[in-house]
Amino acid sequence: MAMNDRYIRQVILPGFGMDAQEKLLAAKVLIVGMGGLGCPVLQYMVAAGVGTIGIMDGDTVSMSNLHRQLLFHAGELGQPKVKLAAEKMKEQDSSILVQAYPYALTVSNAAEVVADYDLVIDATDNFMAKYLINDVCVLLNKPWIYGAVSQYQGQLSVFNWREGVASDQLQPINYRDLFPVSPAPHEIATCEEAGVIGVLPGIIGTMQAAEAIKIITGLGLPLYGRLYNYDLLQARSYEIAIVKQEDPVKIDQAFFEAMNYDLFCGQPEEDPDMHDIEEINVDTFMQLRADPDVFVLDVREKHEYPAIDFADAQIPMSELQTGMAALPDKSICVICHQGIRSVYAAQLIRARRNLTVYSLKGGLTAYFKKES
Amino acid sequence: MNMEIKVLFFGSLTDATAVAALNEVTASDTAALQELLHQQYPVLRTAKYFIAVNRQMINKNTTLKTGDVVALMPPFSGG
């Protein structure tokens, strides 16, 4: 590569050198979201010399963005963020390829776009996108860097980093190990509802950029397997070691296709109560299953044990989208192994069929524990 | 014997608790602690969070001892 003075101050760092700089040049990084987190991530990725950068966001600039999205100014209101950002980055360094995707990440475009990149940076502002990024990265075996803010606090972690686990047989930690089930709409307020201080996504986004540089170059120890929480008001950080779920959600093609991320992760315009599923304990379950007006649905896959004789039907989660029409117009009580998939299934049924739906908390594990 | 533990609330959970920390809480294990907290702050019943004991996430009921620090951590989504 034609070396110039641009990167000299990082190239001379101990352990960095031309080797790390060339890795950055060869890297392909996708930044999903061009808001408070995405702006600093993009600026530092370009400045550091990452060769290929995708930026994805369907939004246009609005006045309330400007206190935290420092790439944009008041003369650009209404213009597409990724188009503006790509133009500005060309001025910063025209040798960097910045590919703009002026639309949101969806289940139908996610795999195609993400496949072209080595690393994904989550700079989004909603759960739908975070779960979608997680699941597509697990499917395609890509690492991703999570960042999020809430009022005066921020969170950061590195997920699905293959180098973080000792064996190819082990699945790296992903976002669903932390939060297997996405929150219901309005359960967690967005920036729009709860507010955010402008400098906070600047801090978290800059830290995401730092993690990206480490992952690409192999320098240092990425924030994998650890959730980092930053409290701006107290100027304190708190780090938690993440533990893999014992019965993790199996994210495969069937799961990915069966998920309706819009429904499960709650868009602000939806009815807040629409997908709030009542999770019942074993005692309540025993009463409900004796009621002839309640239909017990087992959503485990066909190969899962133990076999049970008290379900009215078994429709595996992977077949639920297509199999749902077979459900009667009764109250539905959904059961699975651990009570996690059943919440998804219940949300899906509620959304599509508008029936009263329950989910057995703790699943059959809790049931058999109580029985024994 | 009373187990005196410290409880930390993160993110939007402090909207429900109005405090970031509780000191000298008495609970023998994390399930008992959750029950106690849910009685004191009913909003927590339906809130999404995971629990960490001494900075390590747990996903099953865990015995507590004096001096333990329990964190309740919700997901954040803002950007």
Interface residues (C-beta under 8 A of the other chain):
Chain A: G33 G35 G36 L37 G38 A123 T124 D125 N126 F127 K130 G147 A148 V149 S150 Q151 Q153 G154 Q155 L178 F179 V181 P183 E187 I188 A189 T190 C191 A194 V196 P201 L227 N229 D231 Y238 E239 I240 A241 I242 V243 Q245 E246 D276
Chain B: L8 F10 G11 S12 T46 A47 K48 F50 A52 R55 Q56 M57 I58 N59 K60 A71 M73 P74 P75 F76 S77 G78 G79
